[in-house]
Amino acid sequence: MTIFKNQNWIWVLVMLALTPSAYLLSKGLKRKTTGEYIIVTGMAEVDFSSDLIVWSADYSRTSFEMKDAYQSIKNDQAKVEAFLKEKGVKESEITMGTINIEKQFDYQYENGNSRRTFLGYKVSQTVTVKSSRVDEVETLSKESMSLVEDGLEFNSQTPAFYYTKLANLKLDLIEKATKDGCQRAEKMATAAGAHLGALKKSVLGVFQITGQYDNEDYSWGGVFNTTSKMKTARITVTSNYKPE
């Protein structure tokens, strides 16, 4: 009976001795299985020129008689359309907005009392030109102020510039940014005396479009410049590789 008890104690001591070893062995296996990752951020950018321009302008007339104001704006519309066609703008590129009519008042306050004076009917309209002839329409937007000399209350807005092949451009940048990150990871692995293993994870960064000479700041939500004809597109791809 005494021998049996001693044997039990021996087994207890053996198990206690093996427990730390088993723990270290499991930790070693876990570390070997998990490993460390090489995390790199690849970047690609390209300069390009806009291939679509959208330019808008508005003009208005004011008269005490709504009929007179409306007739004046229709006359102005004819002058604007003639000007655009004379400059080579196609009819399909022109969109005339709805004519808006609004009563105008002058409000005066005196001794706690208010008084309003009717100033007439303001009738306004917007014209928009959308064209792939970017340079021609950009020049046109500057020359349009000659309409003011013809007596129009004409207000030209800053043109907006776009690029219609953004989807293809973005795919090309993603490919280049991924390759750039892979090259960085390979150099890091080689410098550490290891070999680059398989790609485990990739995270696409924000697509940024800025003006080439505008010194714009990048944004976490992305930048989409429409004021510059010449633009720069940029994207990043963060990738995790496992060294071997």
GUMAR-490940 format. One record per residue: residue in one letter; x, y, z of N, C-alpha, C, O, CB in turn. Coordinates in steps of 0.2 Angstrom, whole numbers. Atoms other than C-alpha are relative to their C-alpha. Glycine has a CB too. Example, Ala and Ser with C-alpha at 12.3 -4.5 7.8 and 13.67 -1.06 7.14 Angstrom:
<nukols>
residu,n.px,n.py,n.pz,ca.px,ca.py,ca.pz,c.px,c.py,c.pz,o.px,o.py,o.pz,cb.px,cb.py,cb.pz
a,4,-6,0,62,-22,39,4,6,0,9,5,3,-5,0,6
s,-4,-6,-1,68,-5,36,-4,5,3,-1,11,4,2,2,-7
</nukols>
This chain:
<nukols>
residu,n.px,n.py,n.pz,ca.px,ca.py,ca.pz,c.px,c.py,c.pz,o.px,o.py,o.pz,cb.px,cb.py,cb.pz
m,4,-6,0,0,0,0,4,6,0,3,11,-3,-5,0,6
t,-4,-6,0,14,12,4,4,1,-7,5,6,-9,5,-1,6
i,-4,-1,6,23,8,-12,-5,3,-5,-3,7,-9,2,-7,-3
f,5,-3,5,7,12,-22,-1,8,1,-1,11,-4,-7,-3,1
k,0,-7,-2,6,29,-13,6,3,-3,6,9,-6,-1,1,7
n,-6,-3,2,24,32,-17,0,1,-8,2,6,-11,6,-4,2
q,0,0,8,21,28,-36,-5,6,-2,-3,9,-7,-3,-6,-2
n,5,-6,2,6,41,-36,4,6,0,3,11,-4,-6,0,4
w,-4,-6,-1,18,54,-30,5,1,-5,6,7,-8,3,0,7
i,-5,-1,6,31,50,-43,-3,2,-6,-1,6,-10,3,-7,-1
w,3,-2,6,18,52,-57,-2,7,1,-2,11,-4,-7,-4,-1
v,2,-8,-1,12,69,-49,7,4,-2,6,9,-5,-2,1,7
l,-6,-4,1,30,75,-49,2,0,-8,5,5,-10,6,-3,4
v,-2,0,7,33,69,-67,-5,4,-4,-2,8,-9,-1,-8,-3
m,5,-5,3,17,78,-73,2,7,1,1,11,-4,-7,-2,2
l,-2,-7,-2,23,94,-64,6,2,-4,7,7,-7,1,1,7
a,-7,-1,4,40,92,-73,-2,1,-7,1,5,-11,5,-5,1
l,1,0,7,32,90,-90,-4,6,-2,-4,8,-8,-4,-6,-2
t,5,-5,2,19,104,-89,4,6,-3,1,8,-8,-4,2,6
p,-3,-6,3,31,119,-92,3,-2,-7,3,2,-11,6,2,5
s,-2,2,7,39,109,-106,-5,0,-5,-4,2,-11,4,-7,0
a,5,0,5,23,106,-114,-3,7,-2,-4,8,-8,-6,-4,3
y,2,-7,1,18,124,-112,5,4,-5,3,7,-9,0,4,7
l,-5,-3,4,34,130,-120,0,-3,-7,1,1,-12,7,-1,3
l,0,3,7,33,118,-134,-6,2,-4,-6,4,-10,-1,-8,1
s,6,-3,3,15,124,-138,1,7,-2,-1,9,-7,-6,-1,5
k,-2,-7,2,21,142,-138,4,0,-6,3,4,-10,3,4,6
g,-5,0,5,35,138,-149,-4,-2,-7,-2,1,-12,5,-5,1
l,4,2,5,23,129,-161,-4,5,-3,-5,7,-9,-4,-6,1
k,4,-5,2,11,143,-161,4,6,-3,1,9,-8,-4,3,6
r,-4,-6,3,25,156,-164,2,-2,-7,2,2,-12,6,2,4
k,-2,3,6,31,145,-178,-5,0,-6,-4,2,-12,3,-7,0
t,6,1,5,14,143,-186,-2,7,-2,-4,9,-8,-6,-3,3
t,2,-7,1,9,162,-184,5,4,-4,3,7,-9,-2,3,6
g,-5,-4,3,25,170,-189,-1,7,1,-5,10,4,1,-2,-7
e,0,-7,0,29,188,-192,-2,2,-7,0,-2,-12,6,3,2
y,2,-2,7,22,198,-207,4,6,-2,6,10,2,-7,2,0
i,-3,-6,3,30,211,-218,-5,4,-3,-9,2,-7,6,-2,-6
i,6,-4,2,18,225,-220,3,6,-4,8,10,-1,-4,3,6
v,-3,-5,4,22,237,-234,-6,4,-3,-12,2,-4,4,-3,-6
t,5,-4,4,12,251,-243,3,3,-6,8,6,-7,-2,7,5
g,-2,-2,6,14,253,-261,-4,6,-3,-10,7,-1,-1,-6,-5
m,3,-6,3,10,269,-271,1,1,-7,6,-1,-10,3,6,4
a,0,-2,7,6,274,-288,-4,6,-2,-9,8,1,-2,-6,-5
e,3,-6,1,2,290,-296,1,2,-8,6,-1,-11,2,6,4
v,-1,-1,7,-1,297,-314,-3,7,-1,-8,9,2,-3,-5,-4
d,2,-6,2,-3,314,-322,-5,-1,-6,-3,-5,-10,5,6,-1
f,4,1,6,-17,316,-334,-4,7,-2,-5,11,3,-5,-6,0
s,4,-6,2,-28,329,-343,-7,-1,-1,-9,-7,-3,3,3,-7
s,8,1,0,-47,331,-342,-2,-1,-7,1,3,-11,-3,6,4
d,3,1,7,-57,325,-357,-7,2,0,-11,1,-5,1,-7,-2
l,7,-2,0,-74,333,-352,0,7,4,3,7,10,-5,-5,3
i,1,-6,-4,-78,351,-347,-8,1,0,-12,0,-4,3,6,-4
v,7,-2,-1,-95,357,-340,1,7,3,3,9,8,-3,-4,6
w,0,-7,-1,-97,376,-340,-7,3,0,-11,1,-4,4,4,-5
s,7,-3,0,-113,385,-334,1,8,1,6,11,3,-3,-3,6
a,1,-7,-1,-118,403,-334,-8,2,1,-12,-2,-1,3,4,-6
d,7,-2,-1,-134,413,-329,-1,7,-1,4,11,-1,-2,-2,8
y,1,-7,2,-142,429,-334,-7,1,2,-11,-3,3,1,1,-8
s,6,-2,-3,-157,438,-328,-2,7,-2,2,11,-5,0,0,8
r,3,-7,2,-169,453,-331,-5,1,6,-8,-3,9,-3,0,-7
t,5,-2,-5,-180,463,-319,-4,5,-3,-2,10,-6,4,3,7
s,5,-5,2,-196,473,-323,-6,-1,4,-7,-6,8,-2,-2,-7
f,6,-1,-4,-211,479,-314,-6,-4,-3,-11,-7,0,-3,7,1
e,5,4,3,-221,469,-327,3,-6,-2,8,-7,-5,-3,4,-7
m,-2,6,0,-219,451,-327,1,-2,-8,5,-5,-10,-4,-5,3
k,0,1,7,-223,450,-346,6,3,-3,9,0,-7,-6,2,-3
d,-6,-3,3,-209,462,-350,6,-3,2,11,-4,-2,0,8,2
a,-6,4,-3,-196,453,-339,0,-6,-4,6,-8,-6,-1,-1,7
y,0,6,3,-201,437,-347,2,0,-8,6,-3,-10,-7,-4,0
q,-1,-1,7,-200,444,-365,8,2,-1,11,0,-5,-4,5,-3
s,-7,-2,0,-183,451,-361,5,-6,1,10,-6,-2,2,5,6
i,-4,6,-1,-176,435,-355,0,-5,-6,5,-8,-7,-2,-4,7
k,1,4,6,-182,426,-370,5,3,-6,8,0,-10,-7,0,-3
n,-5,-3,5,-172,439,-381,7,-1,2,11,-2,-2,-2,8,0
d,-7,2,-2,-157,436,-370,2,-7,-2,8,-8,-4,1,2,7
q,-1,7,2,-159,418,-373,3,-1,-7,7,-5,-9,-6,-5,2
a,-2,0,7,-158,420,-391,7,3,-2,11,0,-6,-5,4,-5
k,-7,-3,1,-142,431,-390,5,-5,3,10,-6,-1,0,6,4
v,-5,4,-3,-134,418,-379,1,-6,-5,7,-8,-6,-2,-3,7
e,0,6,5,-138,403,-391,4,2,-6,8,-2,-9,-7,-2,-2
a,-3,-3,6,-132,414,-406,7,0,2,12,-2,-3,-3,6,-2
f,-7,-1,-2,-116,418,-397,4,-7,1,9,-8,-2,1,3,7
l,-3,7,0,-113,399,-393,1,-3,-6,7,-6,-8,-4,-4,5
k,-1,3,6,-116,393,-410,5,3,-4,8,0,-8,-7,0,-4
e,-5,-4,3,-105,407,-417,7,-3,2,11,-2,-2,-1,7,1
k,-6,2,-2,-91,400,-407,1,-7,-1,6,-10,1,0,1,8
g,-1,7,2,-94,382,-413,-2,-5,4,-1,-11,4,8,-1,-1
v,3,4,-5,-103,375,-399,-6,-4,-4,-11,0,-7,-3,3,6
k,5,4,3,-115,361,-405,-6,1,4,-6,1,10,2,-7,-1
e,6,0,-4,-133,361,-401,-1,-5,5,-4,-4,10,-6,0,-5
s,1,6,-4,-132,344,-393,4,1,7,3,-2,12,2,-6,-3
e,-4,-2,-5,-119,352,-381,-3,5,5,0,7,10,7,2,-2
i,3,-6,-3,-131,366,-375,-6,-3,4,-10,-6,1,-1,5,-5
t,6,1,-4,-144,364,-361,-2,6,3,1,10,7,2,-5,6
m,3,-7,-3,-155,379,-357,-4,-2,6,-9,-7,5,-4,3,-6
g,4,2,-6,-162,378,-340,-7,3,0,-9,7,-4,4,3,6
t,7,-3,-1,-180,382,-334,1,8,2,5,10,6,-4,-4,5
i,0,-8,-2,-184,401,-333,-4,0,6,-9,-2,7,-4,4,-6
n,2,-1,-7,-187,406,-315,-3,7,1,1,12,-2,5,-2,5
i,3,-6,-1,-198,420,-310,-1,1,8,-3,-3,11,-7,1,-3
e,0,-1,-7,-196,428,-293,-2,8,2,1,12,-1,7,-2,4
k,2,-7,-1,-204,444,-285,6,2,5,8,-1,9,-7,0,4
q,-5,-3,-4,-191,456,-278,-3,5,5,-7,9,2,5,3,-5
f,2,-6,-5,-194,467,-262,6,3,3,11,0,4,-5,-4,5
d,-5,-3,-5,-184,479,-252,-3,1,6,-9,4,7,2,7,-3
y,3,0,-6,-187,478,-234,4,5,5,10,6,5,1,-7,4
q,-2,-6,-4,-185,493,-222,-3,-1,7,-9,-2,8,-1,7,-3
y,2,0,-7,-186,493,-203,1,7,3,6,10,3,3,-6,4
e,0,-7,-3,-190,509,-193,-5,0,6,-11,-1,5,-1,6,-5
n,4,0,-6,-196,511,-175,-4,-6,1,-10,-6,4,-5,6,0
g,3,6,-1,-200,493,-174,-5,-2,-5,-8,-8,-4,-4,0,7
n,5,2,5,-211,493,-189,4,-2,-7,10,1,-8,-4,6,-2
s,-3,2,7,-206,485,-206,-5,2,-5,-11,2,-5,1,-8,0
r,4,-2,6,-211,490,-223,4,-3,-6,10,-3,-6,0,8,-1
r,-3,2,5,-208,482,-239,-2,3,-7,-8,5,-7,-1,-8,-1
t,2,-3,7,-207,489,-257,1,-4,-5,7,-7,-6,5,7,0
f,0,5,5,-210,479,-272,5,3,-6,4,9,-8,-7,-1,-4
l,-5,-3,4,-195,481,-284,-1,-3,-7,2,-1,-12,7,-2,2
g,1,3,7,-201,470,-299,0,-7,0,1,-10,5,4,4,-5
y,0,7,1,-201,453,-306,7,-1,-3,9,1,-8,-5,-3,-5
k,-6,2,3,-184,445,-308,0,-7,-3,-3,-12,0,6,-1,6
v,0,6,4,-183,432,-322,7,-2,-1,11,2,-4,-5,1,-6
s,-6,3,1,-168,421,-323,0,-6,-4,-5,-10,-4,4,0,6
q,-1,6,3,-161,407,-333,7,-2,0,12,2,0,-3,0,-8
t,-6,3,0,-146,395,-333,2,-3,-7,-3,-7,-9,1,-4,6
v,-2,4,6,-136,389,-348,6,-4,2,10,-2,5,1,5,-6
t,-6,5,-2,-124,374,-347,2,-3,-7,-1,-5,-11,-3,-6,5
v,-3,3,6,-112,368,-360,4,-6,3,9,-5,7,5,5,-4
k,-4,6,-2,-105,350,-358,3,-3,-7,0,-4,-12,-5,-5,3
s,-3,2,6,-92,345,-371,7,-3,1,10,-2,7,1,7,-4
s,-6,3,-1,-77,335,-374,6,4,-3,12,3,-3,0,-7,-4
r,-5,-5,3,-68,350,-383,2,4,6,-1,10,6,-4,4,-6
v,-1,-3,-6,-61,355,-367,4,7,-1,1,12,2,5,-4,4
d,-3,-6,1,-49,369,-373,-4,5,-3,-4,11,-1,6,-1,-4
e,5,-5,3,-62,377,-384,-5,3,4,-6,9,4,-3,-3,-6
v,5,-2,-5,-75,378,-371,3,4,6,0,9,8,-4,-6,3
e,-3,-4,-5,-63,384,-358,1,7,-3,0,12,1,7,-3,2
t,-1,-7,3,-58,399,-370,-7,3,0,-7,9,1,3,-1,-6
l,6,-3,1,-76,402,-373,-3,2,6,-6,8,6,-5,-6,-3
s,2,-2,-6,-80,403,-355,3,7,2,-1,11,6,1,-5,6
k,-3,-7,-1,-68,418,-354,-3,5,-5,-4,11,-3,7,-1,0
e,2,-5,5,-74,426,-370,-8,2,1,-10,7,-2,1,-2,-7
s,8,-1,-1,-93,425,-364,-1,7,3,-7,9,2,-3,-6,4
m,1,-6,-3,-91,441,-354,-1,5,-5,-4,11,-3,6,2,5
s,2,-5,5,-93,450,-371,-7,1,0,-10,6,-3,3,-2,-7
l,7,-1,0,-111,447,-369,-3,6,5,-8,8,4,-4,-7,3
v,1,-6,-4,-111,460,-355,0,6,-4,-4,11,-2,5,0,6
e,-1,-6,5,-106,473,-368,-7,0,-4,-8,6,-6,6,-1,-4
d,6,0,4,-122,468,-377,-6,2,5,-12,1,3,-2,-6,-3
g,5,-2,-5,-132,473,-361,-3,-6,4,-8,-4,7,-6,3,-4
l,3,5,-3,-135,456,-354,3,0,8,9,2,9,2,-7,-3
e,-2,1,-7,-134,453,-335,3,-7,1,-1,-11,3,-6,2,6
f,-3,6,1,-123,439,-338,6,-2,5,10,2,7,3,-1,-7
n,-5,2,-6,-113,429,-324,3,-7,-2,-1,-12,-2,-4,0,6
s,-3,6,2,-101,416,-330,3,-4,6,7,0,10,6,1,-5
q,-3,4,-5,-96,402,-318,7,-3,-2,8,-4,-8,-5,-5,3
t,-7,3,1,-79,393,-316,-2,-7,-3,-6,-11,0,4,-1,6
p,1,6,3,-79,378,-328,2,-6,5,7,-5,9,4,-1,-6
a,-2,6,-4,-78,360,-320,3,-5,-5,0,-6,-11,-6,-3,4
f,-4,4,5,-66,348,-328,0,-7,3,0,-9,9,7,2,0
y,1,7,-2,-69,329,-327,4,-5,-5,7,-3,-10,-7,-2,0
y,-3,5,4,-61,313,-334,-5,-6,-1,-7,-9,5,7,-2,3
t,5,5,1,-72,300,-342,2,-8,1,-2,-12,0,-3,1,-6
k,-3,7,-1,-60,285,-340,3,-2,6,8,-5,7,5,-1,-6
l,-3,1,-6,-57,285,-322,0,-7,2,4,-9,6,-5,4,5
a,0,7,-2,-62,267,-320,6,-4,-2,9,-8,2,-7,-4,-2
n,-6,3,3,-48,261,-331,6,2,3,11,-1,5,0,0,-8
l,-6,-3,-3,-36,273,-324,1,-3,7,7,-4,9,-1,8,0
k,0,3,-7,-40,267,-306,3,-7,0,7,-9,4,-7,1,3
l,-3,7,0,-37,249,-310,7,-1,-2,11,-5,1,-4,-4,-6
d,-7,0,1,-21,253,-318,5,2,6,10,-1,7,2,4,-6
l,-4,-2,-6,-15,262,-303,0,-5,6,5,-6,9,-3,7,3
i,0,5,-5,-20,248,-291,5,-5,-2,9,-7,2,-7,-3,0
e,-5,5,2,-10,236,-301,7,2,1,12,-1,4,-1,-2,-8
k,-6,-2,-1,5,247,-301,2,1,7,8,0,9,1,7,-4
a,-2,-1,-8,4,251,-282,1,-7,3,5,-7,7,-6,4,3
t,-1,6,-3,2,233,-278,7,-3,-2,11,-6,2,-5,-5,-3
k,-6,2,2,18,229,-288,6,4,3,11,1,5,1,1,-8
d,-5,-4,-4,27,243,-280,1,-2,7,6,-2,10,-2,8,0
g,-1,3,-7,23,236,-263,3,-6,0,7,-8,5,-7,0,3
c,-3,6,0,28,219,-268,8,1,-1,12,-3,3,-2,-4,-6
q,-7,-2,0,45,226,-273,3,2,6,9,0,8,2,5,-6
r,-2,-2,-6,47,234,-257,1,-5,5,6,-6,9,-4,6,3
a,0,5,-5,43,219,-247,6,-5,-2,9,-8,3,-7,-4,-1
e,-5,5,2,55,208,-257,7,3,2,11,-1,4,0,-1,-8
k,-6,-3,-3,69,220,-253,1,0,7,7,-2,10,1,8,-2
m,0,1,-7,65,220,-235,2,-7,2,6,-8,7,-7,2,3
a,-2,7,-1,65,201,-235,7,-2,-1,10,-6,3,-5,-5,-3
t,-7,1,2,81,200,-244,5,3,5,10,-1,7,2,2,-7
a,-4,-3,-5,89,212,-232,0,-4,7,5,-3,10,-2,7,1
a,0,4,-7,84,201,-217,2,-7,-1,1,-11,4,-8,1,2
g,-2,7,1,90,185,-225,-5,-5,-1,-5,-11,1,5,-2,5
a,6,5,1,73,178,-229,-3,1,-7,0,5,-11,-6,2,5
h,3,-1,7,62,175,-244,-7,2,1,-10,0,6,0,-8,-3
l,7,-2,-1,46,183,-247,-5,-5,-2,-5,-9,-7,-1,6,-5
g,5,5,1,31,172,-245,-6,2,-4,-6,7,-7,-2,-3,6
a,6,-2,3,13,173,-251,-3,6,3,-2,8,9,-5,-6,0
l,4,-6,-2,2,188,-250,-6,-2,4,-9,-7,2,-2,4,-6
k,5,2,-5,-9,186,-235,-6,5,0,-12,3,1,2,0,7
k,5,-4,-1,-19,202,-235,2,7,-4,7,9,-4,-2,2,7
s,-1,-7,3,-21,219,-245,-6,4,1,-12,2,1,1,-1,-8
v,5,-5,-1,-30,235,-241,1,5,-4,6,8,-5,0,2,8
l,-1,-6,5,-34,248,-254,-1,6,4,-6,7,8,-6,-1,-5
g,0,-7,-3,-31,266,-249,-5,4,-4,-8,2,-8,7,3,-1
v,5,-5,3,-41,281,-254,2,2,-6,8,4,-7,-2,6,5
f,-1,-2,7,-42,286,-272,0,8,0,-5,11,2,-5,-2,-5
q,0,-7,0,-36,304,-273,2,3,-7,6,1,-11,6,2,5
i,-1,-3,6,-37,316,-288,1,8,2,-4,11,4,-6,-1,-5
t,-1,-7,-1,-29,333,-286,2,4,-6,4,1,-11,6,1,6
g,-3,-4,5,-24,348,-297,7,-1,0,10,-1,5,-3,7,1
q,-8,1,0,-6,346,-303,4,6,3,9,4,6,2,0,-7
y,-4,-5,-3,-1,363,-297,-4,4,5,-3,10,6,2,5,-6
d,4,-3,-5,-14,367,-284,2,-1,8,-1,2,12,-7,-3,0
n,-3,1,-7,-4,361,-268,-6,-2,4,-6,0,10,3,6,2
e,6,2,-4,-20,352,-262,2,-5,5,7,-9,4,-5,-3,-4
d,-2,5,-5,-19,342,-246,-5,-6,-1,-10,-6,-3,-2,3,7
y,3,6,0,-24,324,-246,-5,-1,5,-4,2,11,4,-6,0
s,5,1,-5,-40,319,-237,-1,-7,1,-1,-12,-3,-7,3,-2
w,2,7,-2,-45,303,-227,-6,-2,-4,-6,-8,-6,-1,0,7
g,6,2,4,-61,303,-237,1,0,-8,-3,-1,-11,-6,5,2
g,-1,0,7,-53,306,-254,-1,7,-2,-5,11,0,-4,-5,-4
v,0,-7,4,-50,322,-265,-2,-1,-7,1,-6,-10,6,4,1
f,2,1,7,-59,324,-281,0,7,-3,-5,11,-3,-7,-4,-1
n,-1,-7,3,-53,340,-290,-4,1,-6,-3,-4,-11,7,2,-1
t,3,-1,6,-64,347,-303,1,7,-3,-1,9,-8,-8,0,1
t,-1,-7,3,-57,365,-305,6,0,-4,8,5,-7,1,4,7
s,-7,0,4,-40,360,-313,-1,-4,-6,-4,-10,-6,6,-2,4
k,0,4,6,-39,354,-331,5,-6,0,4,-11,-2,1,4,-6
m,-5,5,-1,-23,345,-327,0,-3,7,0,1,12,7,3,-2
k,1,3,-7,-24,333,-313,5,-6,1,9,-8,-3,-7,-3,0
t,-5,5,-2,-14,320,-304,-5,-5,5,-8,-3,9,6,2,5
a,4,6,-3,-22,303,-298,5,-4,4,11,-5,2,-4,-4,-5
r,-5,3,-5,-14,294,-283,-4,-5,4,-10,-4,6,4,5,4
i,3,5,-4,-18,278,-274,5,-4,4,11,-5,1,-5,-5,-4
t,-5,4,-4,-10,267,-261,-3,-7,2,-9,-8,2,2,3,7
v,2,7,-2,-11,248,-257,4,-3,5,10,-3,4,0,-5,-6
t,-4,3,-6,-6,241,-240,-1,-7,0,-6,-10,0,-2,3,7
s,0,7,0,-1,223,-241,4,-4,5,9,-1,8,3,-2,-7
n,-3,4,-5,4,209,-229,3,-6,-3,-1,-10,-6,-5,-2,6
y,-3,6,3,17,196,-234,3,-4,6,5,-1,11,5,2,-5
k,-3,5,-5,23,181,-224,7,-2,-2,7,-5,-8,-4,-6,2
p,-7,3,2,42,178,-225,1,-7,1,-2,-10,5,6,4,4
e,-2,7,-1,49,161,-227,7,-1,2,9,-7,2,-2,-4,-7
</nukols>
